[in-house]
Amino acid sequence: MPLYTITKEFIFSKKETMNDRPNDFLRIRPEIKKTVVFANMSMEERFQNETLRPILKLQNSLLLLVFDTYIKKHKGVFYSLNLEKRLAYIEDSLTKDQKFRNSMEGMVIGLFTVKEYNQYTLNSSALNKRMTQMIIERLKDQVQLFEVQL
């Protein structure tokens, strides 16, 4: 009797223990009370509200830490900039540095359920744009947290 099985959806599950990965992920996500989902919403907007927003809120402290590390790895130039240029720096780091953007997106995608990942793959380009913009706005909204630490 094999220890793992492959289902139609290519989900691997361990037979000896209960694998509840999708529900575990959904349980740890914070609830966002302001989010409203309407029947006539596009798939992308629904996905943004039901999946991306809760994951970004859950991952907020990690996203902040990763961006702070990014600042330091780039010689701390960020710290000498005025507010307007700091906001531009945040945007440029995620729109122009593909490796960094992919890393940040990976922190979100890694918390998708298999069902969500399958939805994501249907229009990953548009969803990546939404995700990147949401990360940028989240970092900009918390720019005051990025101060030089002596």
Backbone torsions as a table, in degrees:
resi	resn	phi	psi	omega
1	MET	NA	120.1	-177.6
2	PRO	-68.6	148.9	-179.5
3	LEU	-74.8	-33.1	-179.7
4	TYR	-120.6	150.2	176.1
5	THR	-125.1	155.2	176.8
6	ILE	-114.3	125.6	178.8
7	THR	-97.2	-179.2	178.3
8	LYS	-54.5	-38.6	-176.7
9	GLU	-85.4	9.9	-179.7
10	PHE	62.8	33.3	177.2
11	ILE	-91.1	128.8	176.9
12	PHE	-93.1	130.7	177.2
13	SER	-134.0	138.4	179.7
14	LYS	-81.6	125.9	-175.0
15	LYS	-71.5	-30.9	-173.7
16	GLU	-78.6	-24.2	178.8
17	THR	-127.2	156.0	-179.9
18	MET	-76.7	123.8	177.9
19	ASN	-100.6	108.1	-177.7
20	ASP	-118.8	37.6	-176.1
21	ARG	-51.5	-49.2	-178.7
22	PRO	-58.6	-46.7	-179.2
23	ASN	-70.4	-32.9	176.2
24	ASP	-61.9	-45.2	178.6
25	PHE	-62.8	-43.9	-178.5
26	LEU	-66.8	-35.3	-179.8
27	ARG	-66.2	-36.5	-176.1
28	ILE	-82.4	-12.0	-179.6
29	ARG	-72.0	136.4	176.3
30	PRO	-69.9	150.3	176.2
31	GLU	-86.0	135.4	178.3
32	ILE	-110.0	105.0	-172.7
33	LYS	-67.7	-30.2	-177.5
34	LYS	-74.4	-17.4	-175.9
35	THR	-74.4	127.5	178.4
36	VAL	-121.6	137.1	179.2
37	VAL	-116.4	126.4	-179.9
38	PHE	-109.4	154.1	-179.2
39	ALA	-63.0	-31.9	-175.9
40	ASN	-91.4	10.8	178.3
41	MET	-71.0	150.0	174.5
42	SER	-69.5	160.3	178.8
43	MET	-58.1	-40.5	-177.6
44	GLU	-65.3	-43.0	-179.5
45	GLU	-67.9	-40.1	177.9
46	ARG	-62.6	-46.0	180.0
47	PHE	-62.0	-41.9	178.3
48	GLN	-58.0	-46.9	-175.9
49	ASN	-76.3	-38.2	-176.2
50	GLU	-85.7	-28.3	-173.9
51	THR	-116.7	-56.2	-172.8
52	LEU	-65.3	-47.7	-177.6
53	ARG	-58.0	-49.9	179.0
54	PRO	-62.9	-38.3	-180.0
55	ILE	-67.3	-42.7	178.8
56	LEU	-62.5	-38.6	177.6
57	LYS	-65.8	-42.8	178.0
58	LEU	-62.0	-40.4	-175.2
59	GLN	-90.0	4.4	-173.3
60	ASN	-50.8	-51.0	-176.7
61	SER	-63.6	-35.4	177.3
62	LEU	-68.7	-43.0	178.5
63	LEU	-60.4	-41.3	178.0
64	LEU	-63.5	-45.0	-179.3
65	LEU	-64.6	-41.9	179.3
66	VAL	-64.5	-41.2	178.1
67	PHE	-67.3	-39.3	177.4
68	ASP	-60.8	-40.6	176.7
69	THR	-64.8	-39.9	177.2
70	TYR	-59.4	-45.3	178.5
71	ILE	-57.2	-48.1	-176.6
72	LYS	-67.0	-36.5	179.0
73	LYS	-68.9	-20.4	178.8
74	HIS	-103.6	39.1	171.7
75	LYS	63.1	19.6	174.3
76	GLY	64.4	19.8	178.8
77	VAL	-54.2	-36.2	-179.1
78	PHE	-49.9	-42.1	-174.7
79	TYR	-64.4	-24.6	-178.5
80	SER	-89.4	-1.6	-176.7
81	LEU	-88.8	151.7	172.9
82	ASN	-76.3	173.2	-174.4
83	LEU	-57.7	-46.0	-179.0
84	GLU	-59.3	-43.4	-179.7
85	LYS	-73.3	-29.0	175.5
86	ARG	-64.6	-42.3	179.4
87	LEU	-64.4	-39.5	176.8
88	ALA	-66.0	-38.2	179.1
89	TYR	-61.3	-43.3	178.7
90	ILE	-59.9	-48.4	-178.8
91	GLU	-63.0	-46.0	-179.8
92	ASP	-62.4	-38.4	-178.1
93	SER	-61.7	-34.8	-178.0
94	LEU	-93.3	-19.7	179.4
95	THR	-95.9	-28.8	-175.6
96	LYS	-103.8	-24.5	-179.9
97	ASP	-97.9	91.5	-174.0
98	GLN	-60.6	-39.5	-179.5
99	LYS	-62.8	-43.5	178.6
100	PHE	-66.7	-44.5	179.1
101	ARG	-59.6	-44.7	179.3
102	ASN	-62.0	-37.6	178.3
103	SER	-63.7	-46.2	179.4
104	MET	-64.9	-42.0	178.3
105	GLU	-63.7	-36.8	179.1
106	GLY	-62.3	-32.2	177.6
107	MET	-67.4	-22.8	178.0
108	VAL	-90.3	-49.4	-177.4
109	ILE	-60.0	-34.2	179.7
110	GLY	-62.9	-14.5	178.7
111	LEU	-105.0	12.5	174.1
112	PHE	-76.3	148.9	167.3
113	THR	-78.7	169.4	178.4
114	VAL	-62.1	-40.9	178.5
115	LYS	-61.6	-44.6	178.9
116	GLU	-65.1	-39.6	179.1
117	TYR	-63.2	-40.7	178.0
118	ASN	-63.0	-39.2	175.5
119	GLN	-64.3	-44.8	-178.9
120	TYR	-57.5	-42.2	-177.2
121	THR	-66.9	-19.6	178.7
122	LEU	-67.3	-27.8	179.9
123	ASN	-152.9	55.5	-174.6
124	SER	-62.8	-33.5	-178.6
125	SER	-62.4	-50.3	179.4
126	ALA	-65.9	-39.0	-179.8
127	LEU	-70.3	-33.6	175.6
128	ASN	-64.3	-39.9	177.6
129	LYS	-62.1	-45.2	177.9
130	ARG	-61.6	-45.8	-178.4
131	MET	-61.2	-46.3	-180.0
132	THR	-61.0	-45.5	179.1
133	GLN	-62.3	-38.8	179.6
134	MET	-67.0	-39.5	177.5
135	ILE	-65.1	-44.5	178.7
136	ILE	-57.9	-49.0	-178.7
137	GLU	-63.8	-38.0	179.1
138	ARG	-64.0	-43.5	178.9
139	LEU	-67.5	-41.7	179.1
140	LYS	-62.3	-41.2	-179.2
141	ASP	-65.1	-18.4	-178.2
142	GLN	-118.5	22.6	-175.4
143	VAL	-55.3	-31.3	-178.7
144	GLN	-62.8	-17.9	179.5
145	LEU	-77.4	-13.8	-178.6
146	PHE	-97.1	80.5	177.5
147	GLU	-117.5	149.7	179.6
148	VAL	-62.2	133.2	179.1
149	GLN	-110.5	121.8	-177.4
150	LEU	-85.3	NA	NA
